[in-house]
Structures are given as structure tokens and as C-alpha cells.
Amino acid sequence: MHDRLIQIVALIVLAGGILGAFMLTPQINHQRVERGLTYDVEVGDDANAAYTLAASLGSFRGVAVNFMWQRAERLKQEGKYFEANNLAEMITTLQPRYPEAWNFHGWNMAYNISVKCKTAEERWDWVQKGMNLIRDRGIPNNPNAVVLYRSLGWILGHKMAGQTDDMQWYYKERWVDIWQTLLGIPDPRWRLNPEFSGEKQPSEEELDPLKHGLWVATDQMRAISLAANTYLRRPDRPADDYNASNYFQTLSPDAIARFKQDNIDLGNAGLLDIIQELETLKGPEGQELGLGLNVKTLKALGRVMLFRDAGYTIDNPAVISNETVGVEGVAIKAWMDSIAPRTILIMQPFVKVAGIREQVKAQYPDRQVVDLMPMLDLLRALALIDDYHMDPAYMVKCMERFGPLDWRHPSAHAVYWTALGTLRAEQWSKDKDRIDFVNANRATIHALQNLAHQGTISYRPRVEALGTFGQSRIHNAADTRMIPAYERAVLETKELIEQGVFGDRQKNVDTYDRGYENFLQSAVVLYYLDSNEEYARRYYQRVQDQFANDPDSVNATDGDYNLQVADFVRVRMQDELGFQTIQMIEFWIRQAWRQGVTTRDPAVMQRYLAQGKATYDQFLAERQTSVKNDADVQARQDLAPFGELVLVYFLEVMNDPSYTLPQKAAVWRQGAVMLANIEAPQPLAFVGFMEMYPLLNQQAQAEGWGEGWQSQFLEPRGFREWYQQMQQQQPAQTGPVRP
């Protein structure tokens, strides 16, 4: 009887379990679809081996993954990152729709394995592998997984753009090199949107470039997006589904035919001949280079333009060599030289080509003008989609929303991926309560903050054959154009928090209140240091109005908001040793050169420069005291030599298209003396003259100055002797930097 009772109870429990499983099946299936854990049984012959293996294991796949996951975690805790990485590769193969597997794998590469490497190149390689894994494989398999977008954004904004890695400057150089080769230097200018002209034109106080302006850099990206939509976009894809998979990754014969016909219709038929000529180019040993209407051509042209825009003379065979631009770049430069007598190539956007054609035809009937921009825009779109899995349409969307993002900066990519992750989760996720929107939005805000603090990039690539002349240089400075976007992102998130969209309202509101106060303070400092005292006063008034009587504000309690703007900035500078002190140094140096444009008073210029040197010396002294026992921290906080900073901002003025040649000549007359008086390994006046000459020559040619412009920029005494001495120390084939 007792055994019978046990059997009956067991049967009841079994039946209850079966019934419970039956009732839970719809919910489980819903979660499997939601998390992308299902496999398409109709994939058939298109499935790769990894997909087939994972699908064929059935329920045993979960058992295998659980075992490997536990072992991978144990190996990670034991510091055996390479072994854990191998297991993670197997986990992602067996369970590609589980975002945490990709997150673990990519993070392990970018952080844990990279720091085990000793050389900068090895570290860069592992950081790249981690980012590429998440971007190229993890996200395509899990397009709605916010955690992957957030992790990718964090690696870009923290590891690449931050200062936590002692190889950070190497990462930054490599990143800028790649993206400037691809997209060139963005145009910094903006114009008033015609929608706000006439009676609708805002007052000076209300004018907001992000709201009322059109950025030229955004127009440049819009042209790339248009090319993608015209020649690469798959039919019947929704316009609001921003995904690289919405485009073909190669140019179809039909797309190529339409592209050629469109250029014929636009009067740019010469581009077809150019493409044919590129296809015939060969290497030094007669090998086929595979150039033409493809990304390889874009990168070869981009490499040549990279060195030209950095101030190098690209007629110098040491500058344009296999080591710097590759075999393809050398061939393209030689080809460009060969066609120069008969063809003018337009490689700048928004040039009035028709007008140039008329002028050239009137003076040189045998010469043709060919606009390369349609080809460059198409190839840039193709590279973005195929190589980097980015949607040009969403890149435009980000620039319209956040302002002129410079894609040479890792934080611009962090903005793209974190904002896209949030958008896709909002659009397609069926269970929004499980999504960490707060941290996703915070990652976007941090990236915008980083761009405001150090979004302006100055880069000069290395030319090893030039020795001292060819040293690489990269410098980041504040970009106040990003402040309105930074503020807008903070306020939008704060509004959603107040609506209760992001969970615990009071806790998050308090957090963002303090964050917004810090933002307003930073805006005051950044605008003031950028010589925009009017905007600095506006933001200071706002922080006073909102937080001066806030009992939770430390600055209000300390009485900081009772100070004048200049004193408030000084107090803020004294409180911080990081970004803002460095920006103060940059402010004094920039002011010195800007005063050369406006006042042309050498005493004023020298006074600003002396203040910059005093701040620089103070920073080094304080840093040495605060981190004297930590060499790694010193390396991460390292500043370039003062003379190099002065030279960087001098060349910034010389390369600024908004200054005329006479204005630059006035700066040079005073600046040559100032540079000569600064101690440096090489005479800065000589180095400055050598590097500014190609930049000025480009402007003189573009503005039609003729040869007379050179007389306005007198050669420093002793330059030729120094130059000849330096040339004797370089390889014989380097050639002159300046005729």
C-alpha cells in the first residue's frame, strides 16, 4: 500500500511537471526568439560549417556550452587568458546568438590579452581583434543586443580614446591614420540653414549651430550616403532599419553600369577613362595591381592625400614610397604626375566643376577637368559597409543629431555604436524592461563629453626615411562645437528618466543633476579657454540660475558661483589636474598665435606664450609629485614637449583656410622670432618654416596668388645651412622638402 501511494504521488508530480512544461513552452519559445537563440531550418546549402555544427548538436549544444563556459571563467580567474580565448571561440561558434559569449570574447581580447603583450603593435593587434569580433560577428548575429553595442562603444571610448593604457598614443595614431586615409580631413565650417533665414533668422544669443546650421562635414557624409543608397542598397529594405546588411557589399554589374551612365549624363564622362587607366596600372616589376573602381584604389589615393595634407612634399620620393603609401600609392602618384599636363583632377567636395571646366577650356583647350568625387564617395560608402559594417545613412543621422562628428576620433564611433544599439533595442525588442537603457545612454554621453574635451585632431604621419624630419605627431584639443550636442544628450536622457522610462526615477535624476552641473561647469571652462567669453558667460549664468541655491551642490556651498567668470575658471583649473589643465596650456598657446592674427603685437603674443609655459611647468611639477612612484601613470598623463605644442598650434594657424595669406604672413613675421627663442632638439623656426611651406603653397595655388606669395614668408637666417646639414644625415634618395 505504501509503495502504491508513492507511485501515485510520483505520477501526479510527473503529470504536473509535464503540464507545467507544456504551459511554459510558449513563454520559453518567445524568449528564444527574443534573444535570437533559434536557428533557421531553411538556410540549407547557404549555411556555413559552424552554423551546421551548432544546429546539429540540438539540445546537447547547451550542455557543451555550459561546460566550456564554466571552464573559460575558471581560466580567466587563473589569468590564463589565451586559453580562455580559445574556449570562447568555440562557445561563439556553438552559440552565436548568445550576446554574452561575444562580449566575453571581445572584452578578453581588447583588455586582458592585450595588456599581456609588450610591444605597441601587438597590443594594437589584440585591441583591434576584440573590437572587430564584436562589430563584425557579434552584432550581426545579435543585432538587438544592447550589451554588445555598449561594450564596443566602451572599448572605443575608454581603451582607444581614453588615457588608461600606456600605449594610448599609438592606438590613436593608428586609428587616425586608418580613418583619414578612408575619409580625409573633415571640413570644419558651417553655414546658416536656409530654413532660418530672413524673419526666421535667430538672434546672436539664440543662434545654435546644431539647430540652425548646416555643417559641411555632414554634407560630405550625406554625399557618401547618397552613393550608398543609389548603387548599393538592397531593394525593399525599410529606411529606418539602419544596418550594413541592408546594402550589397560589392558593386554589381548593373550598379557599375548605372554609375557610369550617371557620370556621362552629368558631363563627367572623363571619369570613365580615368577608371580604365587605373585598371591598367602595374607595379615596378610589371605585376597587376588590381586598381580601378574598388576600395584598393580609394586607400591608395587616400594614402597619398594623407601625406600631402600633413604638410609633406609628395614629390619627395622618400615621402611617397612603398613603405609609406604602398606599391599602389606609388603607382597612383606616378600616374597622377603623368596625366597632369592633360588632366585636372578634382578631389575636393562641393567644387563648382562646371565653372572650372569653362575657365580651363578657355585657356587650355586640350586639357580636361575630371571630378573624382563621385567615385570617391561611392568607394567610401563601399568601404564603410563592407570593411567596417557601418551604415552611412546612420552616420549622417548621428551627425544631424550630434553635430560634426570627426570619424578620425574613436569617440565618434563610440557615439555611433551606442546610439545605434539603443535605437535598435527601442525599435525591435519585445521586452524593453530587460534592456539597460541608462548605461547605454550614459556611454553615448561619455563619448560626446570626450569629443568636447579632446575632439580636435592634429596628425602628422611618420616618414621613417626622413629621420628627424619625418617624426610622427598627433595631438588632441578641445572641440567646443560638440558642447551643444553633449548638452542635448544629457537633457534628453534626464527627461526620459523624469518620465520614469529608465527605472528608479529619483536615484537616476539625482545622478544626472550632478552630471548636468558638471557639464555646465565644463562648458564655461571650455568656451572661456577657446576665447569665446560670450558663450562662457551664457553657460555660467545658466549654472548659477540652476544650481547656485542647490544645497546638494558642493560648488554652491563653497561659494564658487558668486565669483566672476574668469575667477570661476581659475578655481576650476586649480581643482583639476587632468584634461582642463592641459586645455589651459593649449589655450595660452593658441591665444598667442591668434593674437598674431588680430593684434599683430609681439609683446601680447609673448605674454600669452609665457603664461602657457608657466602652466606647463606647473602641470609637470604637480604630476611628478602626485604620481612620482607610478611610471605607468606618468606615461599615460605624459605631455608632448612644450616646443612641440607651440609648433603644433603654429601649424594649425598656417593650415586654417579661414586665414588669408597676408594674415599668415603677419603671424610668421612675429612667430619666427618666438619659435627661435624656444629650446627644442631642432630649431623650431626652421622646422616650422619647412613644414608650413607645402601648406601655404596649396593655399596660394587654390587662391591664384602666383609665385609672388613666397616673398611674404622670409626664410629664417641659417635655414639653408641647417637644412643641408640635416640632409647629409638622411638617406641620399630623400630629395628636397622645399625647392
C-alpha positions in Angstrom: 0.0 0.0 0.0 2.8 2.4 0.9 4.6 1.7 -2.4 1.4 2.2 -4.3 1.0 5.6 -2.7 4.5 6.6 -3.6 3.8 5.6 -7.2 0.6 7.6 -7.4 2.3 10.7 -5.9 5.2 10.2 -8.4 2.8 10.0 -11.3 1.0 13.2 -10.1 4.3 15.0 -9.8 5.3 13.8 -13.3 2.0 14.9 -14.8 2.3 18.2 -13.1 5.8 18.6 -14.5 4.7 17.7 -18.0 1.7 20.1 -17.7 4.0 22.9 -16.3 6.5 22.3 -19.2 3.6 22.4 -21.7 2.3 25.7 -20.2 5.8 27.3 -20.1 6.7 26.3 -23.7 5.1 29.4 -25.4 6.9 31.7 -23.0 10.2 29.9 -23.5 9.8 30.0 -27.2 9.0 33.7 -27.0 12.3 34.3 -25.1 14.2 32.1 -27.5 13.0 34.3 -30.4 13.5 37.5 -28.4 17.1 36.5 -27.6 17.9 35.2 -31.1 18.6 31.7 -29.9 16.7 30.0 -32.8 18.2 28.5 -36.0 16.6 28.8 -39.4 15.9 25.3 -40.7 15.5 26.7 -44.2 19.1 28.0 -44.5 20.1 24.9 -46.4 23.1 25.0 -48.6 23.9 28.6 -47.7 24.8 27.6 -44.1 28.5 27.6 -43.2 30.1 24.7 -41.3 30.0 26.4 -37.9 26.2 27.1 -38.3 25.5 23.5 -39.3 27.6 22.1 -36.5 25.8 24.2 -33.9 22.3 23.3 -35.3 23.1 19.6 -35.5 24.0 19.3 -31.8 20.5 20.1 -30.8 19.9 20.1 -27.0 23.4 18.8 -26.4 24.7 22.1 -27.6 23.6 23.7 -24.3 25.3 21.1 -22.2 28.6 21.6 -24.1 28.4 25.3 -23.9 27.7 25.3 -20.2 30.8 23.1 -19.6 33.0 25.3 -21.8 31.7 28.5 -20.3 32.5 27.3 -16.7 36.0 26.3 -17.8 36.5 29.6 -19.6 35.5 31.6 -16.5 37.9 29.5 -14.4 40.8 30.0 -16.8 40.1 33.7 -16.8 40.2 33.8 -13.0 43.5 32.0 -13.1 44.9 34.5 -15.6 45.1 32.1 -18.5 43.6 34.5 -21.0 44.8 32.9 -24.2 43.4 29.5 -23.2 40.1 31.2 -22.2 40.1 32.9 -25.6 40.3 29.6 -27.4 37.3 28.3 -25.5 35.4 31.5 -26.1 35.9 31.0 -29.8 34.3 27.6 -29.5 31.4 29.0 -27.4 30.6 31.7 -30.0 30.7 29.0 -32.7 28.2 26.8 -30.9 26.0 29.6 -29.5 26.4 32.6 -31.8 23.0 34.0 -30.7 24.2 34.4 -27.1 25.5 38.0 -26.7 27.4 37.4 -23.5 29.7 34.9 -25.3 30.7 37.6 -27.8 31.0 40.2 -25.1 33.3 37.9 -23.0 35.4 37.0 -26.1 35.9 40.6 -27.4 36.5 42.1 -24.0 39.1 39.4 -23.2 41.0 40.2 -26.4 40.8 44.0 -26.0 41.7 44.2 -22.3 43.1 41.1 -20.8 45.2 39.6 -23.6 46.3 43.0 -25.0 48.0 44.1 -21.7 50.0 40.8 -21.6 51.7 42.0 -24.8 54.9 44.0 -24.6 55.0 45.9 -27.9 52.6 48.6 -29.0 52.0 46.8 -32.3 51.0 43.6 -30.5 48.7 45.4 -28.1 47.1 47.3 -31.0 46.5 44.0 -32.8 44.6 42.4 -29.9 42.6 45.5 -29.2 41.6 45.6 -32.9 40.7 41.9 -32.8 38.4 42.4 -29.8 36.6 45.4 -31.5 36.4 43.6 -34.8 35.0 40.5 -33.3 32.1 42.3 -31.6 31.5 44.6 -34.6 31.9 42.2 -37.5 30.5 39.0 -36.0 28.8 39.5 -32.6 26.5 42.4 -33.6 25.4 40.9 -36.9 24.4 37.7 -35.0 22.7 39.6 -32.3 21.5 42.9 -33.8 19.3 43.9 -30.9 21.7 43.1 -28.1 22.4 46.4 -26.4 25.2 44.9 -24.3 27.4 44.4 -27.5 26.9 47.9 -28.7 27.7 49.3 -25.3 30.8 47.1 -24.9 32.0 48.2 -28.4 31.4 51.8 -27.5 33.2 51.4 -24.2 36.3 49.9 -25.9 36.4 52.7 -28.4 35.8 55.5 -25.9 37.8 54.1 -23.0 40.5 51.9 -24.4 41.1 53.8 -27.6 40.2 57.4 -26.8 41.0 57.4 -23.1 44.2 57.6 -21.1 44.1 54.3 -19.2 46.6 52.4 -21.4 50.2 53.4 -21.6 50.1 52.6 -25.4 47.2 55.0 -25.9 49.0 57.4 -28.3 50.0 54.5 -30.5 46.3 53.5 -30.7 45.2 57.0 -31.5 47.8 57.4 -34.3 46.8 54.1 -35.9 43.1 54.9 -35.7 43.6 58.4 -37.2 45.8 57.0 -39.9 43.2 54.5 -41.0 40.2 56.8 -41.0 41.9 59.8 -42.5 43.1 57.5 -45.3 39.5 56.5 -45.8 37.5 59.7 -45.4 40.1 62.5 -45.4 40.1 65.6 -43.1 36.5 66.8 -42.4 35.7 70.4 -43.3 35.1 72.3 -40.0 32.9 75.0 -41.4 29.1 75.5 -41.2 26.5 77.8 -42.8 23.1 79.0 -41.7 20.3 76.7 -42.7 18.1 78.5 -45.3 15.1 77.5 -43.3 16.2 80.1 -40.7 16.9 83.0 -43.0 15.1 86.2 -43.2 12.5 86.8 -40.5 13.2 83.4 -39.0 16.9 84.1 -38.5 17.7 83.7 -34.8 19.4 86.4 -32.8 23.1 86.1 -31.9 22.1 84.9 -28.4 19.7 82.2 -29.7 21.9 81.0 -32.6 22.7 77.3 -32.1 24.8 75.8 -35.0 23.5 72.3 -34.1 19.9 73.5 -34.5 20.2 76.4 -37.1 23.3 75.4 -39.0 24.4 73.0 -41.7 27.8 71.5 -41.2 29.9 71.0 -44.3 31.3 67.7 -42.8 27.7 66.4 -42.6 27.1 67.3 -46.2 30.2 65.4 -47.1 28.9 62.3 -45.3 25.5 62.9 -46.9 27.1 62.6 -50.3 28.6 59.2 -49.3 25.2 58.0 -48.0 23.5 59.1 -51.2 26.0 57.0 -53.2 25.3 54.0 -50.9 21.6 54.3 -51.4 21.9 54.8 -55.2 24.2 52.0 -56.0 24.5 49.6 -53.1 21.2 49.5 -51.2 19.1 46.3 -51.4 15.5 46.8 -52.6 12.6 46.7 -50.2 14.6 47.4 -47.1 13.0 49.8 -44.5 14.5 53.2 -44.4 14.6 53.3 -40.5 16.4 49.9 -40.2 20.0 51.2 -40.0 22.1 48.1 -40.7 25.0 47.4 -43.0 23.2 44.2 -44.1 20.7 46.4 -46.0 23.4 47.0 -48.6 25.3 44.9 -51.1 28.9 44.5 -50.2 30.1 44.5 -53.8 29.3 46.5 -56.8 27.0 44.6 -59.2 27.4 44.9 -63.0 24.1 46.8 -63.0 25.3 49.2 -60.4 28.5 49.9 -62.3 26.6 50.5 -65.5 24.3 52.9 -63.8 27.2 54.7 -62.1 29.0 55.2 -65.5 25.8 56.4 -67.2 25.1 58.8 -64.4 28.5 60.4 -64.8 28.1 60.6 -68.6 24.7 62.4 -68.0 26.4 64.8 -65.6 29.1 65.7 -68.2 31.8 63.8 -66.2 32.5 61.2 -68.9 36.2 61.6 -68.4 35.9 59.7 -65.1 35.2 56.5 -67.1 38.6 57.0 -68.9 40.3 57.6 -65.6 38.9 54.3 -64.2 40.1 52.4 -67.3 43.6 53.9 -66.9 43.7 52.9 -63.2 42.8 49.4 -64.2 45.9 49.2 -66.4 48.4 50.4 -63.8 51.2 48.0 -62.9 53.8 47.7 -60.2 57.6 48.1 -60.6 58.0 44.5 -61.7 55.1 44.6 -64.1 52.7 42.9 -61.7 48.9 43.7 -61.9 47.9 46.0 -59.1 44.1 45.3 -59.3 43.2 49.0 -59.2 40.0 50.5 -60.7 36.6 51.1 -59.3 37.4 49.4 -55.9 38.4 50.2 -52.3 42.0 49.4 -53.0 42.1 52.5 -55.3 40.5 54.6 -52.6 43.0 53.6 -50.0 46.0 54.2 -52.4 44.7 57.7 -53.2 43.9 58.3 -49.5 47.5 57.4 -48.5 48.9 59.9 -50.9 46.5 62.6 -49.8 47.2 61.8 -46.1 50.9 62.8 -46.5 50.1 65.8 -48.7 47.6 67.2 -46.1 50.2 66.7 -43.3 52.5 69.2 -45.0 54.9 66.8 -46.7 56.0 67.5 -50.2 54.7 64.5 -52.1 57.1 65.0 -54.9 59.8 63.7 -52.5 60.5 60.0 -53.3 61.1 59.4 -49.6 57.6 60.6 -48.7 55.8 58.6 -51.5 57.4 55.2 -51.2 56.4 51.6 -50.8 56.9 51.9 -47.0 54.6 54.9 -46.6 51.9 54.5 -49.3 52.4 51.0 -50.6 53.1 49.9 -54.1 49.6 51.0 -55.2 50.1 54.5 -53.8 53.5 54.9 -55.6 51.9 53.8 -58.9 48.9 56.2 -58.5 51.2 59.2 -57.6 53.3 58.5 -60.7 50.2 58.2 -62.8 48.8 61.5 -61.4 52.1 63.2 -62.4 51.9 61.7 -65.9 48.4 62.9 -66.7 48.9 66.4 -65.0 49.7 68.2 -68.3 46.4 67.0 -69.9 44.0 66.4 -67.0 43.0 68.3 -63.9 41.6 66.0 -61.2 39.0 67.4 -58.7 39.4 65.6 -55.4 37.6 68.2 -53.1 33.8 68.1 -52.4 31.4 70.8 -53.4 33.7 72.4 -56.0 31.9 74.2 -58.9 33.3 71.9 -61.5 31.3 73.4 -64.4 32.9 76.9 -63.8 36.4 75.4 -63.6 35.8 73.5 -66.9 34.8 76.7 -68.6 37.9 78.5 -67.4 40.2 75.7 -68.3 38.7 75.2 -71.7 39.1 78.9 -72.5 42.8 78.9 -71.5 43.9 75.3 -72.2 41.6 73.7 -74.9 43.5 70.4 -74.8 43.1 69.9 -71.0 40.1 68.2 -69.4 38.7 68.5 -65.9 37.6 65.3 -64.2 35.6 65.2 -61.0 36.8 62.3 -58.9 34.3 62.9 -56.1 31.5 60.7 -57.4 34.0 57.8 -57.5 35.5 58.6 -54.1 32.0 58.9 -52.5 30.9 55.5 -53.9 34.1 53.8 -52.8 34.0 55.3 -49.3 30.4 54.0 -49.0 31.6 50.6 -50.1 34.4 50.6 -47.6 32.2 51.7 -44.7 29.7 48.9 -45.4 32.0 46.0 -46.3 35.0 46.7 -44.1 33.5 48.3 -41.1 29.8 47.2 -41.1 28.6 50.8 -40.7 25.6 52.3 -42.3 26.4 55.6 -44.0 22.7 56.7 -43.5 23.0 56.3 -39.8 26.4 58.1 -39.8 24.5 61.0 -41.3 21.7 60.6 -38.7 24.3 60.9 -35.9 25.9 64.0 -37.4 22.5 65.6 -37.8 21.7 64.8 -34.2 25.0 65.4 -32.5 26.9 67.7 -34.8 30.1 67.4 -37.0 31.5 64.1 -35.7 35.1 63.6 -36.8 35.3 59.9 -37.7 39.0 60.0 -37.2 38.3 60.1 -33.4 37.4 56.8 -31.7 34.8 58.5 -29.6 32.8 59.4 -32.7 32.5 55.7 -33.4 31.5 55.2 -29.7 28.7 57.6 -30.3 27.6 55.8 -33.4 27.5 52.3 -31.9 26.0 53.2 -28.5 23.3 55.3 -30.1 22.5 52.7 -32.7 22.3 50.0 -30.1 19.8 52.0 -28.1 17.8 52.7 -31.2 17.6 49.1 -32.4 16.6 47.9 -29.0 13.8 50.5 -28.9 12.6 49.5 -32.3 12.8 45.8 -32.2 13.0 44.5 -28.7 9.8 42.9 -27.4 10.8 43.1 -23.8 12.2 46.5 -23.1 12.2 46.1 -19.3 15.3 43.9 -19.6 17.3 46.5 -21.5 19.8 48.7 -19.7 19.0 51.9 -21.4 20.6 54.0 -18.7 24.1 52.7 -19.2 23.7 52.7 -23.0 22.7 56.4 -22.9 25.5 57.1 -20.4 28.0 55.6 -22.8 26.8 57.9 -25.6 27.1 60.9 -23.2 30.6 60.0 -22.1 31.7 59.7 -25.8 30.3 63.2 -26.5 32.0 64.5 -23.4 35.3 63.1 -24.6 34.8 64.8 -28.0 34.1 68.2 -26.4 37.3 67.9 -24.3 39.6 66.5 -27.0 37.8 66.1 -30.3 40.0 68.4 -32.4 42.8 66.3 -34.1 46.1 67.3 -35.5 48.0 64.5 -37.1 51.3 64.1 -39.0 52.2 60.5 -40.1 55.7 59.2 -39.8 58.2 59.0 -42.7 61.0 56.9 -41.4 63.3 57.7 -44.3 63.3 61.4 -43.4 64.6 60.7 -39.9 64.1 63.8 -37.7 62.1 65.5 -40.5 59.6 62.6 -40.6 58.7 62.0 -37.0 55.0 61.3 -36.3 52.9 63.7 -34.3 49.3 63.5 -33.0 47.6 66.0 -30.8 44.1 66.3 -29.4 42.4 69.5 -28.3 39.0 70.6 -27.2 36.2 70.9 -29.7 33.6 73.4 -28.5 31.4 72.5 -31.5 30.4 69.4 -29.6 29.2 71.1 -26.4 25.6 71.7 -27.6 25.3 68.0 -28.6 26.7 66.9 -25.3 24.1 69.1 -23.5 21.3 67.9 -25.7 22.1 64.2 -25.0 22.2 64.9 -21.2 18.9 66.7 -21.2 17.1 64.1 -23.4 18.2 61.3 -21.1 17.3 63.3 -18.0 13.8 63.9 -19.4 13.3 60.2 -20.1 14.4 59.5 -16.5 11.9 62.0 -15.1 9.2 60.3 -17.1 10.1 57.0 -15.4 11.2 55.3 -18.6 14.5 54.2 -17.1 13.5 52.7 -13.8 14.3 54.2 -10.4 13.4 57.8 -11.1 14.7 59.6 -8.0 18.1 57.8 -8.0 18.8 58.5 -11.7 17.5 62.1 -11.6 19.9 62.9 -8.7 22.8 61.3 -10.7 22.0 63.2 -13.8 21.5 66.5 -11.9 25.1 66.3 -10.7 26.2 65.3 -14.2 24.4 68.2 -15.8 26.0 70.6 -13.3 29.5 69.2 -14.1 28.7 69.6 -17.8 27.7 73.3 -17.4 30.9 74.0 -15.5 33.0 72.3 -18.2 31.2 74.3 -20.9 32.1 77.5 -19.1 35.8 76.5 -18.9 36.0 75.1 -22.5 34.3 78.2 -24.1 36.5 80.5 -22.0 39.7 78.7 -23.0 38.5 78.8 -26.6 38.4 82.6 -26.4 34.6 82.6 -26.6 33.9 84.6 -23.5 30.3 85.4 -24.6 29.3 81.8 -24.6 31.2 81.2 -21.4 29.2 83.9 -19.7 25.9 82.4 -21.0 26.7 79.0 -19.6 27.9 80.5 -16.3 24.6 82.3 -16.0 22.8 79.0 -16.5 24.7 77.1 -13.9 24.2 80.0 -11.5 20.4 80.1 -12.1 20.0 76.3 -11.7 22.5 75.3 -9.0 23.6 78.4 -7.0 20.9 77.7 -4.4 21.1 73.9 -4.6 22.0 72.5 -1.1 23.4 69.3 -2.7 25.8 71.3 -4.9 29.4 71.3 -3.4 30.3 74.3 -5.6 27.3 76.3 -4.4 28.1 75.5 -0.8 31.8 76.6 -1.4 30.6 79.9 -2.9 32.1 79.3 -6.3 29.0 80.6 -8.1 29.5 84.0 -6.5 32.7 84.5 -8.5 33.3 86.3 -11.8 33.7 84.1 -14.9 37.5 84.5 -15.1 37.9 83.7 -11.3 35.5 80.7 -11.6 37.6 79.3 -14.5 40.8 79.8 -12.4 39.3 78.0 -9.5 38.2 75.1 -11.7 41.6 74.9 -13.2 43.2 74.7 -9.8 40.9 71.9 -8.7 41.7 69.6 -11.6 45.0 68.2 -12.9 43.6 66.3 -15.9 42.0 67.5 -19.1 41.3 71.0 -18.1 44.8 71.9 -17.1 46.1 70.5 -20.4 43.4 72.6 -22.1 44.6 75.7 -20.2 48.1 75.2 -21.7 46.6 74.8 -25.1 44.5 77.9 -24.6 47.5 80.1 -23.8 49.5 78.8 -26.8 46.5 79.2 -29.2 45.9 82.7 -27.9 49.5 83.6 -28.6 49.1 82.7 -32.3 45.6 84.1 -32.6 46.8 87.4 -31.3 49.3 87.4 -34.1 46.3 87.4 -36.5 44.3 90.0 -34.7 46.6 92.4 -32.9 50.0 91.6 -34.6 51.6 92.7 -31.3 54.7 90.6 -30.4 54.5 91.7 -26.8 51.0 90.4 -26.4 51.9 87.2 -28.2 54.9 86.7 -26.0 52.9 87.3 -22.8 50.4 84.6 -23.7 53.2 82.2 -24.6 54.9 82.9 -21.3 51.7 82.1 -19.4 51.4 78.8 -21.3 54.9 77.8 -20.3 54.3 78.7 -16.7 51.1 76.5 -16.7 53.0 73.7 -18.5 55.8 73.7 -15.9 53.3 73.7 -13.0 51.5 70.7 -14.5 54.7 68.8 -14.8 55.7 69.6 -11.2 52.3 68.6 -9.8 52.1 65.5 -11.8 55.6 64.5 -10.7 54.6 64.9 -7.1 51.2 63.1 -7.4 52.3 60.1 -9.3 56.1 60.1 -8.8 56.1 56.4 -7.8 54.0 55.2 -10.7 55.8 55.2 -14.1 52.8 53.8 -15.9 50.5 56.7 -14.8 53.2 59.2 -15.7 53.4 57.7 -19.2 49.6 57.9 -19.6 49.5 61.5 -18.4 52.6 62.5 -20.4 52.6 65.8 -22.3 54.4 66.5 -25.5 57.4 68.8 -25.1 56.4 72.4 -24.8 58.1 73.4 -28.0 56.2 70.7 -29.9 52.9 72.1 -28.6 53.9 75.6 -29.7 54.8 74.2 -33.2 51.5 72.2 -33.5 49.4 75.3 -32.9 51.5 77.5 -35.1 51.0 75.0 -38.0 47.3 74.9 -37.1 47.1 78.6 -37.9 49.1 78.1 -41.1 46.7 75.3 -42.2 43.5 77.2 -41.3 41.7 78.1 -44.5 39.8 80.9 -42.8 43.0 82.9 -42.5 44.3 84.7 -45.6 47.9 84.5 -46.8 48.6 88.2 -45.6 47.3 87.3 -42.2 49.5 84.3 -42.0 52.5 86.3 -43.2 51.9 88.7 -40.3 51.9 85.8 -37.9 55.1 84.4 -39.4 57.0 87.7 -39.1 56.5 87.6 -35.3 56.3 83.9 -35.0 59.7 83.2 -36.5 61.3 85.1 -33.6 59.2 83.4 -31.0 59.9 80.0 -32.3 63.6 80.7 -32.5 63.7 81.5 -28.8 62.2 78.2 -27.6 64.5 75.4 -26.7 64.0 72.2 -28.7 66.1 69.4 -30.1 65.8 71.0 -33.5 65.4 74.8 -34.2 61.6 75.3 -34.2 61.8 78.3 -36.6 63.5 76.1 -39.2 61.1 73.1 -38.6 58.1 75.4 -38.7 59.2 77.0 -42.0 59.9 73.7 -43.6 56.5 72.2 -42.6 54.4 75.3 -43.3 55.7 75.8 -46.9 53.7 72.9 -48.6 50.6 74.0 -46.7 50.9 77.6 -47.9 51.8 76.5 -51.4 48.5 74.6 -51.6 46.5 77.7 -50.5 48.4 80.0 -52.8 47.6 77.8 -55.8 44.0 77.5 -54.8 43.6 81.2 -54.4 45.6 82.1 -57.6 48.4 84.1 -55.9 51.1 83.1 -58.3 54.8 82.9 -57.3 54.9 86.3 -55.6 53.4 85.0 -52.3 56.8 83.5 -51.3 58.3 86.9 -50.7 55.8 87.4 -47.8 57.3 84.5 -45.8 61.0 85.2 -45.4 63.3 82.3 -44.9 64.9 82.3 -41.5 68.6 83.1 -41.4 70.7 80.0 -41.4 67.8 77.7 -42.6 69.6 76.5 -45.7 72.8 75.6 -43.9 70.8 73.7 -41.3 68.7 72.0 -43.9 71.8 70.9 -45.9 73.4 69.6 -42.8 70.3 67.6 -41.9 70.0 66.3 -45.4 73.5 64.9 -45.2 72.3 62.8 -42.2 69.4 61.3 -44.2 69.5 58.7 -47.0 70.7 60.1 -50.3 67.3 59.5 -52.1 65.2 61.6 -49.8 65.2 64.6 -52.1 64.4 68.2 -51.0 61.4 69.1 -48.9 61.4 72.6 -50.4 62.8 73.6 -53.8 
